[in-house]
Amino acid sequence: MKAVHYLNQFFAGMGGEEQAETPPTRLDGAVGPGRGLAAALEGVEIVATLACGDDYFAENEDQALAALLEMLAEIEPDVLVAGPAFGSGRYGYACARLAAATAERGIPAVAAMHEENPGVGEAGAAYVVPTAVNVAGMRDALPRLGALASALASGREIGSAEDEGYLARGFRRNYIAEKTGAERSVELLLAKVGGETRTEVAGDVDRVEPPPRVADLSSALVALVTEAGCVPQGNPDHLQSVRAQGWFRYDLEGADTLASGRYESVHGGFDVTLANEDPNRLVPLDTVRGLERAGRVGRLHESLYTTTGNGTPVVVATRFGQEIAGELRDAGVQAVLLSGT
Amino acid sequence: MLAKEIERAGIPAVYVTSLPTVATMIGANRIVRGPAITHPFGLDEDERRRIVERALAMLEADVEVGTVWEVEE
């Protein structure tokens, strides 16, 4: 089986920073760290090394990728190996982008770099083997990189990130567990009591830095937003009660309260009896109007934004949030009171 | 998710929910615990006023990522 190895100009022995503008170049066989990698491969030969200057790649990414992919297409390897790039940002980025583009074309690809290298987030469906932050970790990295590259070239099914030694890519795959969820959760609990916290569901939620506080609420434009499925009575726009397909904006028309009989909740995730007796229990329009009159808040935005937060996939809910946030920003809204259930 | 995206756009957003654990998991920052799923702003006007005031106070505060405030009785 054939492997192609990607290196930057430095590791390919073409020179240091003064050669960082080197365009994509094809070299025969294994070069530099490729020799050590070759020793770690099983049944796989490095038939060619592709090299590119880090600056050239960064500044001419489209051309560099096109040229490298063309070389790959000529060679038709069973696997592409990129790096290790360790902590080098430009090199790691190039490795990751090439690996991602290669994987997109159906050729298995693996890059190696430090887990905090910005390239990690650019690797798409390609695998990333973690390394030390600098070249001192070469000896440790090559056997692990070689093992995964060999497995990829062989076409065998690749196991979990933990088992195979790559960084989790954020994909979840079903598998048949030997133990029930009850047994596994008790094991996790016992481990935690013993001081070791493990999880089967790693948190990969991106965090947003909280915006600074509202300096003066008494002069601010405040908007009401809800995920509680509040709509005008009769649900004229057919907001879904579960797995919402969209969100709606309703003009409050100066109303002082969300009156029962004029508004209702169509949320399918809870009993809406209490909410429909008094929809202010979900969206406190009556209270906020009172505070507006009292000068506690500056002005209430005349539009109520609503959707149903019930079984909505994260990507869809994120899109709703971005769309609503865009409208609020354009309207000059300075603070938001959001209700969910 | 709405709270997070609105805050990402730079607008402080306070999220009143009876499930603050879920809210922190998905990345909301300003969270006020409401009394129940079926009525996050309570049942009567007095309770509603207390919850709204607490929420407004959170908009007037600088907070850490994933902060949850309770409403005092």
Interface residues (C-beta under 8 A of the other chain):
Chain A: G203 V205 D206 R207 V208 E209 P210 P211 P212 R213 V214 L217 V225 E227 A228 G269 F270 D271 V272 T273 L274 A275 D278 N280 R281 L282 V283 P284 D286 T287 V288 G290 L291 R296 V297 T307 G309 T312 V314 A317 T318 F320 G321 Q322 I324 A325 G326 L328 R329 V333 Q334 A335 V336 L337 L338 S339 G340 T341
Chain B: M1 L2 A3 K4 E5 I6 E7 R8 A9 G10 I11 P12 A13 V14 Y15 V16 T17 S18 L19 A23 M25 I26 G27 N29 R30 G34 I37 T38 H39 P40 F41 G42 L43 E45 R48 R49 I51 V52 A55 L56 L59 E60 A61 D62 V63 E64 V65 G66 T67
